[in-house]
C-alpha cells in the first residue's frame, strides 16, 4: 500500500468495509484486547479463505472494529459472497466457547476513496461507517440474536447484489430508509444464513447499561415502568414453567388476583395471606382498616 500514499490527491473507486463490534462499550479493560484479537482473527482468516491476500487490502484499526478498503482489481462479488460467508462461519466458531457472544455489524459500499499516509477518507468511507453504526443494524443484531448483520448501500445492492452470484442471494436482503447526519438514504440489510429480515419499526436508540449493571429505566413514566415490570414478571414465570409467553399469559381475568398501586403505595402479586393484611398506608387520624 506504499503507492497509495504517493497519490493522495487521486480518488479511486474501491470497496469500503466497516466492521463494528456489538456493544463494545460493555467490555471492560481486561476483555477488550481479547475482543479485538477475535475480530482480527475472524476477518483475516476469512480473507485467506476467500483467496484475498492480506497485503492487497488496506486495514485501519478503529478500537472496537476495523475499517477496510479493497482495490478494484479484486471482484466485489468475492467479498459480498464468499468472504461474508467465511466471516459468519468463523464468528460462529469463535462464539461457541463464549458466554457473551461476539456480534459484528459489517457494512459495504463502493465509491471514491483517497489514501494518505494515515489512512483513507472520502464520502464513501463516511457512508459505510454510518451504515454499520445505524440503528437498524444495531437493533437487527440484538432483536434477532444474530452473530452478524450485513448492511450494503443502495447503489451496491442495485449494481451488484441484485444480479446475484455465488453465495449472494438478493431475495435475502431487506430495504430500509435511514436518517443519517447527511440526510436520508436507502440501505439493504442481510442476516447470513437466514431469510430476508423483517425490518419493522426501529425504536430510538437508548444508552445501554454495562454488562452486569442495572437495566436502563423504561421511557414513558410510571405506567410504562409498571407495564415493563409486568412483562418481566410474566416472562420469568413463563420461563420457570417452560412455556412461551403470549397475550393469554397476561390476561388478568384468567390468572391469580393481583393488586397494582401507583405513587407511594406498594405492589402485591400472587401472595397468599394467612392473616388479615393491610395494603397501603394510614395517614392522619383515619382509623386503620384491615
Secondary structure as UniProt FT lines:
FT   HELIX           2..6
FT   TURN            7..9
FT   STRAND          12..21
FT   TURN            22..23
FT   HELIX           24..26
FT   HELIX           29..49
FT   TURN            50..51
FT   HELIX           54..56
FT   STRAND          57..61
FT   STRAND          65..70
FT   TURN            72..73
FT   HELIX           76..78
FT   HELIX           79..83
FT   HELIX           84..95
FT   TURN            96..97
FT   STRAND          104..116
FT   TURN            117..118
FT   STRAND          119..121
FT   HELIX           123..132
FT   HELIX           135..143
FT   TURN            144..145
FT   STRAND          148..153
FT   HELIX           154..159
FT   HELIX           161..163
FT   TURN            166..167
FT   HELIX           170..172
FT   STRAND          174..180
FT   TURN            181..182
FT   STRAND          183..190
FT   TURN            192..193
FT   TURN            211..212
FT   HELIX           222..241
FT   HELIX           247..250
FT   TURN            252..254
FT   STRAND          258..259
FT   TURN            263..264
FT   STRAND          268..269
FT   TURN            284..285
//
